[in-house]
Structure formats: structure tokens, C-alpha cells
């Protein structure tokens, strides 16, 4: 099974479970991305000394993007409306979670970049 076929199967609910499976996967990816992004931002601020903030920021962006893609695919393939049991509300909630993870990851990478630069000195 190719990667795109696996994403489509996950978004549609796949072979396992009901129609909420794709939304639950998207929610899980978005929440995991938020947690990774928060840890990466905390690492840059030296509140947590373990791990690499740059790798955490990149991972948060990747996981958040996967969450958003899964949520959008589920929204595109879901039939019925909210409250029908197909996971539509879960997919709607997963989109801002994934986007938040991407933004936190970007913030961590930006702070890493700024912290790595030497201070600008004015001579004269």
C-alpha cells in the first residue's frame, strides 16, 4: 500500500473501525504535534535542558502537517453533517490543533536561529 493510499484509507476510516477513525488519527497527530512544539519552544527558552530544540521544532511542523492533511482528507470524504457519528466535528477540531503545532514548531525554529547568531556590535 502506498503512502497516499494509506492516508486516504486513514481519512476515510480505513479498514479498521468506523468513520471516526480518520478524525481520531488527525486529532492524535495534532495533539502530539502541539506537545512536541511546546517542548521545543521550552527547550529554546532553556526551561528544559534535554533534547534538541531544532529537531523538536522540525518534528512539530511535520506531525502538525500530517494532522492537518488527515483532517482535511477526512472532511473532504465525510458524508453527512455534524452529529451523524462520522467524525466530522473531530476533524474540524483537528485542523486548528495541527496548525497550532506547525506554528509552535516554526516559533521554536525561529528562536533557535536567533539564539545561534552572534550579537550585532556597532563599532565606530
ZINOR-V481206 format. One record per residue. N is the residue number from 1. SS is DSSP state (hx for helix, st for strand, lp for the rest). PSI is psi in whole degrees, -180 to 180 (* if undefined). Layout:
# ZINOR-V481206
n->{N/N}
ss->{SS/SS}
psi->{PSI/PSI}
This chain:
# ZINOR-V481206
n->{1/2/3/4/5/6/7/8/9/10/11/12/13/14/15/16/17/18/19/20/21/22/23/24/25/26/27/28/29/30/31/32/33/34/35/36/37/38/39/40/41/42/43/44/45/46/47/48/49/50/51/52/53/54/55/56/57/58/59/60/61/62/63/64/65/66/67/68/69/70/71/72/73/74/75/76/77/78/79/80/81/82/83/84/85/86/87/88/89/90/91/92/93/94/95/96/97/98/99/100/101/102/103/104/105/106/107/108/109/110/111/112/113/114/115/116/117/118/119/120/121/122/123/124}
ss->{lp/lp/hx/hx/hx/hx/hx/hx/hx/hx/hx/lp/lp/lp/lp/lp/lp/lp/lp/lp/hx/hx/hx/hx/hx/hx/hx/hx/hx/hx/hx/hx/hx/hx/hx/hx/hx/hx/hx/hx/hx/hx/hx/hx/lp/lp/lp/lp/lp/lp/lp/lp/hx/hx/hx/hx/hx/hx/hx/hx/hx/hx/hx/hx/hx/hx/hx/hx/hx/hx/hx/hx/hx/hx/hx/hx/hx/lp/lp/lp/lp/lp/lp/lp/lp/lp/lp/hx/hx/hx/hx/hx/hx/hx/hx/hx/hx/hx/hx/hx/hx/hx/hx/hx/hx/hx/hx/hx/hx/hx/hx/hx/hx/hx/hx/hx/lp/lp/lp/lp/lp/lp/lp/lp}
psi->{129/168/-41/-36/-36/-40/-43/-41/-39/-40/-35/-2/-14/-162/-22/138/-167/-163/-10/-8/-45/-40/-39/-38/-42/-41/-44/-43/-41/-43/-40/-41/-40/-43/-44/-42/-41/-43/-38/-42/-38/-35/-39/-39/6/24/-23/127/-15/141/174/120/-35/-43/-38/-41/-42/-40/-39/-41/-45/-48/-39/-39/-42/-42/-42/-43/-45/-41/-44/-40/-40/-41/-37/-29/-5/139/147/-174/-170/141/4/-3/12/5/17/-42/-39/-40/-36/-39/-32/-28/-53/-29/-47/-41/-37/-39/-41/-43/-40/-40/-41/-39/-42/-42/-39/-43/-36/-43/-44/-38/-25/-16/142/155/138/131/136/121/145/*}
